[in-house]
Amino acid sequence: MSASDFGTIIQIGDILVSEDVIMEYFSCDYGACRGICCVEGDSGAPLEEEELEALERDYPVFCGEMHDPGRRRVDEVGFFEVDRDGDLVTPVVQQTKECAFTHFLPDGSALCSIEKCGLVKPVSCRLYPIRVTKLTGGGLALNVHHWEICKPAFEKGKKEGVRVYQFLKGPLVSRFGQEFFQALESAAQHLLSGPQPQTR
């Protein structure tokens, strides 16, 4: 671990982890947000190249849960788009900020149509609020993304005493492996046993 102007950075192999992943509290509060992360944002959800094949393969399974504008968007552009930063993202319905793969409940709440069908949604969605950034040289950086619409989730996590890395144990193990998570837990024990910085 090392300290910098950006706080403590934990290095596990070629992955750099911000201390916020350990220090911040988080627990999704769907009752408060009603899935608004599916219909807001600067672009679609980030995708990894290896996820594209599964999206195309599984599309016949989950497309029936999508709404018509989402299906039309996939017909127009395919299963992904390239955003202004050059990154692969899920398609977004034109004139909106809605992910094309969104399922809407009668009350207007949003769900992922992929997950609703028992399939695995994109890893960027499963890992949120952690965002993964590719570094020059092939490494990765894990940081906590602070989004106003998720304020209730940060508050709920603090109330329940659930940290970001704890809430996301399953997705973190799935994406980076059990050994990575065990190392992260060890780093967490070290950090949390010391003086506690002020959280947001």
C-alpha positions as CSV (number, residue, x, y, z in Angstrom):
1,M,0.0,0.0,0.0
2,S,1.1,3.6,-0.6
3,A,-0.2,7.0,0.4
4,S,-0.5,9.9,-2.0
5,D,-2.5,13.2,-2.4
6,F,-5.3,10.9,-3.5
7,G,-5.4,8.8,-0.4
8,T,-4.1,5.3,0.2
9,I,-3.6,3.2,-2.9
10,I,-3.7,-0.6,-2.5
11,Q,-1.8,-2.6,-5.1
12,I,-2.8,-6.2,-5.6
13,G,-0.9,-7.6,-8.5
14,D,-1.4,-5.2,-11.4
15,I,-4.6,-3.8,-9.9
16,L,-4.6,-0.5,-8.0
17,V,-7.4,0.0,-5.6
18,S,-8.5,3.3,-4.2
19,E,-9.0,3.4,-0.4
20,D,-12.6,4.5,-1.1
21,V,-13.4,1.0,-2.1
22,I,-12.7,0.0,1.5
23,M,-13.6,3.1,3.4
24,E,-16.9,4.2,1.8
25,Y,-20.2,2.6,2.8
26,F,-22.7,1.4,0.1
27,S,-25.8,-0.7,-0.1
28,C,-28.2,-0.4,-3.0
29,D,-31.6,1.2,-2.0
30,Y,-33.9,0.2,-4.9
31,G,-36.9,1.4,-3.0
32,A,-35.4,4.9,-3.2
33,C,-33.9,5.0,-6.7
34,R,-36.2,2.6,-8.5
35,G,-33.5,1.6,-10.9
36,I,-32.8,5.1,-12.2
37,C,-29.2,4.1,-13.1
38,C,-30.6,2.2,-16.0
39,V,-32.2,5.3,-17.5
40,E,-29.7,8.1,-16.6
41,G,-26.0,8.7,-17.4
42,D,-23.7,10.2,-20.0
43,S,-23.7,7.1,-22.1
44,G,-24.5,3.4,-21.9
45,A,-23.0,1.0,-19.4
46,P,-19.4,0.1,-20.1
47,L,-18.8,-3.2,-21.8
48,E,-15.8,-5.5,-22.0
49,E,-15.0,-7.0,-25.4
50,E,-15.5,-10.5,-24.2
51,E,-19.1,-9.7,-23.1
52,L,-20.3,-8.9,-26.6
53,E,-20.6,-12.5,-27.7
54,A,-22.8,-13.4,-24.8
55,L,-25.0,-10.4,-25.4
56,E,-25.6,-11.5,-29.0
57,R,-26.1,-15.1,-28.0
58,D,-28.5,-14.4,-25.2
59,Y,-30.4,-11.6,-26.9
60,P,-33.3,-13.9,-28.0
61,V,-33.8,-14.9,-24.3
62,F,-34.0,-11.4,-22.8
63,C,-35.2,-9.2,-25.7
64,G,-38.9,-10.0,-24.8
65,E,-38.4,-8.1,-21.5
66,M,-37.1,-5.0,-23.3
67,H,-39.5,-2.2,-24.3
68,D,-40.1,-1.5,-28.0
69,P,-37.7,1.6,-28.3
70,G,-34.9,-0.5,-26.8
71,R,-35.4,-3.3,-29.3
72,R,-35.6,-0.8,-32.2
73,R,-32.3,0.7,-31.0
74,V,-30.6,-2.7,-31.0
75,D,-32.0,-3.3,-34.5
76,E,-30.4,-0.1,-35.6
77,V,-27.0,-0.2,-34.0
78,G,-26.5,-3.8,-32.8
79,F,-25.6,-4.9,-29.3
80,F,-23.1,-2.2,-28.4
81,E,-22.1,1.4,-29.3
82,V,-18.8,3.3,-29.0
83,D,-19.1,6.4,-26.9
84,R,-17.3,9.7,-27.3
85,D,-14.3,8.4,-25.3
86,G,-14.0,5.4,-27.6
87,D,-15.3,2.9,-25.1
88,L,-17.7,0.0,-25.7
89,V,-21.0,0.7,-24.1
90,T,-24.6,-0.7,-24.2
91,P,-26.8,1.0,-26.8
92,V,-28.9,4.0,-25.6
93,V,-32.4,4.8,-26.8
94,Q,-32.2,7.9,-29.0
95,Q,-33.4,11.2,-27.5
96,T,-33.2,9.6,-24.0
97,K,-30.5,8.3,-21.6
98,E,-32.1,4.9,-21.3
99,C,-30.0,1.7,-21.7
100,A,-31.7,-0.2,-24.5
101,F,-31.7,-3.3,-22.4
102,T,-33.9,-1.8,-19.7
103,H,-37.2,-3.5,-18.5
104,F,-39.9,-1.2,-17.2
105,L,-42.3,-2.2,-14.5
106,P,-45.9,-0.8,-14.5
107,D,-45.0,1.8,-11.9
108,G,-42.1,3.1,-14.1
109,S,-39.4,1.5,-12.1
110,A,-36.5,0.1,-14.1
111,L,-34.7,-3.3,-14.1
112,C,-32.1,-4.9,-16.3
113,S,-33.9,-7.2,-18.7
114,I,-30.8,-9.4,-18.9
115,E,-30.8,-10.0,-15.1
116,K,-34.6,-10.3,-15.0
117,C,-34.2,-13.4,-17.2
118,G,-31.6,-15.0,-14.8
119,L,-28.7,-14.1,-17.0
120,V,-25.5,-12.2,-16.0
121,K,-25.7,-8.5,-16.7
122,P,-22.5,-6.5,-17.7
123,V,-19.8,-6.6,-15.1
124,S,-19.7,-2.8,-15.0
125,C,-23.3,-2.8,-13.7
126,R,-22.6,-5.6,-11.2
127,L,-19.6,-3.8,-9.9
128,Y,-21.2,-0.4,-9.5
129,P,-20.3,2.0,-7.7
130,I,-16.8,0.7,-8.5
131,R,-15.5,1.9,-11.9
132,V,-12.7,0.0,-13.5
133,T,-10.1,2.0,-15.5
134,K,-7.5,0.5,-17.8
135,L,-4.0,1.9,-17.1
136,T,-1.1,2.4,-19.5
137,G,0.9,-0.8,-19.4
138,G,-2.1,-3.1,-18.9
139,G,-2.9,-2.6,-15.3
140,L,-6.3,-1.7,-13.8
141,A,-7.5,0.9,-11.4
142,L,-10.6,0.5,-9.2
143,N,-12.3,3.7,-7.9
144,V,-15.6,4.5,-6.3
145,H,-17.9,6.6,-8.5
146,H,-20.0,9.1,-6.7
147,W,-23.3,9.7,-8.4
148,E,-26.0,11.9,-6.9
149,I,-28.8,9.4,-7.8
150,C,-27.0,6.8,-5.6
151,K,-26.9,9.1,-2.5
152,P,-29.5,6.9,-0.8
153,A,-27.3,3.8,-1.3
154,F,-24.3,5.5,0.3
155,E,-26.6,6.5,3.2
156,K,-28.1,3.1,3.6
157,G,-24.7,1.5,3.5
158,K,-23.5,3.7,6.3
159,K,-26.6,3.0,8.4
160,E,-26.2,-0.7,7.9
161,G,-22.4,-0.7,8.3
162,V,-21.8,-2.2,4.9
163,R,-18.6,-1.1,3.0
164,V,-18.4,-0.9,-0.8
165,Y,-16.0,-3.9,-1.0
166,Q,-18.3,-6.0,1.3
167,F,-21.5,-5.2,-0.7
168,L,-19.7,-6.1,-3.9
169,K,-17.9,-9.3,-2.7
170,G,-19.7,-11.5,-5.3
171,P,-19.0,-9.4,-8.3
172,L,-15.4,-8.7,-7.2
173,V,-14.7,-12.4,-6.8
174,S,-16.4,-13.2,-10.1
175,R,-14.4,-10.5,-11.9
176,F,-11.0,-10.7,-10.2
177,G,-10.9,-14.0,-8.4
178,Q,-11.0,-15.3,-4.8
179,E,-7.3,-14.6,-4.1
180,F,-7.7,-10.9,-5.1
181,F,-10.7,-10.5,-2.7
182,Q,-8.8,-12.2,0.1
183,A,-5.9,-9.8,-0.4
184,L,-8.4,-6.9,-0.5
185,E,-9.9,-8.1,2.8
186,S,-6.5,-8.2,4.4
187,A,-5.8,-4.6,3.2
188,A,-9.2,-3.6,4.6
189,Q,-8.4,-5.1,8.0
190,H,-5.2,-3.1,8.0
191,L,-6.8,0.2,7.0
192,L,-9.8,-0.1,9.2
193,S,-7.7,-0.9,12.3
194,G,-5.9,2.5,11.9
195,P,-7.2,6.1,12.3
196,Q,-10.4,6.5,10.3
197,P,-10.5,9.3,7.7
198,Q,-13.6,11.4,7.3
199,T,-16.0,9.8,4.8
200,R,-18.2,11.8,2.4
